[in-house]
Amino acid sequence: MGLLRAAARTAVIAGTATHVHGRVAARQQSRWAQQTAAPPAVAAPISPERDTATLIAQLKELGQLRDAGVLSEAEFEVQKARILQR
């Protein structure tokens, strides 16, 4: 009877492990599919109809914040790139 009990217990453990493995594999496959399906974000090209005056005003204000010490040089460069990529 001990051998039969051990065999049944092993079968239950193996079945549980197989079930868990299947669920984990399906979840990983779903995540990988979502990552490959989403196209990488591309910055929009600068359109000629943008308001140049607004763009210049934003850059001037950004420069003033840098000169006043509110922004570091690195922060200034990041924000300037963000404004120019719109």
Protein Blocks (a to p, Z undefined) as FASTA:
>chain_A
ZZmmmmmmmmmmmmmmmmmmmmmmmmmmmmmmmmmmpccdddddddfkbcfklmmmmmmm
mmmmmmnomacfklmmmmmmmmmmZZ
